[in-house]
């Protein structure tokens, strides 16, 4: 067997030993950390972890103030998105809110 192959075999053996030692110590380390967190009342923020990752869609932005108002129904529209039926195809200057 070549020296290189022997060294590779030793590396594999040592890596297996390291993995086994880690598994053996892991439960003890986790229990110790949990005990200290409970003892001192620490939170994830205290330990320097960021706030929990947000999942799904980002929170909705605050609505824009209304820019147009229907004089008949009192309905308003910000001027963004699809125009409502009461203003679609009409001159928008008639519906502008006085600011």
Secondary structure, DSSP 8 states (H G I E B T S, - for coil): --HHHHHHHHHHHHHHHHHHHHHHHHHHHHHHHHHHHHHHT--TTTTT-------SS----------EE-TTT--EE-S-SS--TTTTTS-GGGGB---
